[in-house]
Amino acid sequence: MSRFGAKRHVTCYWLFLLLFLASCGQSGPKTIRVSGTVKCNGEPVQSGIMIFSPLDEKKGAAEDIVFSKGAYKSLPNHGLKAGDYKVAVVAYKKTLQDVAPKDQEGYHKDKSNFAVPEKYMSVKTTDLKISVSENDRKVTFDVNLTD
């Protein structure tokens, strides 16, 4: 291969790489980072999942964010799209690993194992709501659930 041919291959490689990288940008609506704390009766809830469910079902699927030691934060390039959401907090006192295998069948239905009041455990029954604007860069949503 001539020196000219090798340069052309290198040039084509770099051109392809630049085009590929340019196409890797974020597509779709902007997402807004969300973070906050989760407490029940003033005490941090140890672990669970925050479920942000759009009120307008056309806005897409719910966003689930895991929390630990009473705090949560959406991952980079994840978060909420502008809009209104109902928020559920799913948290149990015992993890599935703490429950004997014979008792795991009804684990999620055992109300004595709920770490938060039952009404907050479902987007159908929760009264928690958050509104996110396109102008927001990040949103803090702290919750203190009470019985």
Secondary structure, DSSP 8 states (H G I E B T S, - for coil): --HHHHHHHHHHHHHHHHHHHHTTS--SS--BEEEEEEEETTEE--EEEEEEEESSGGG-S-EEEEEETTEEE--TT-SB-SEEEEEEEE-BSS-GGGS-GGG-TTGGG-GGGBSS-GGGGSTTT--EEEEE-TT-SEEE--EEE--
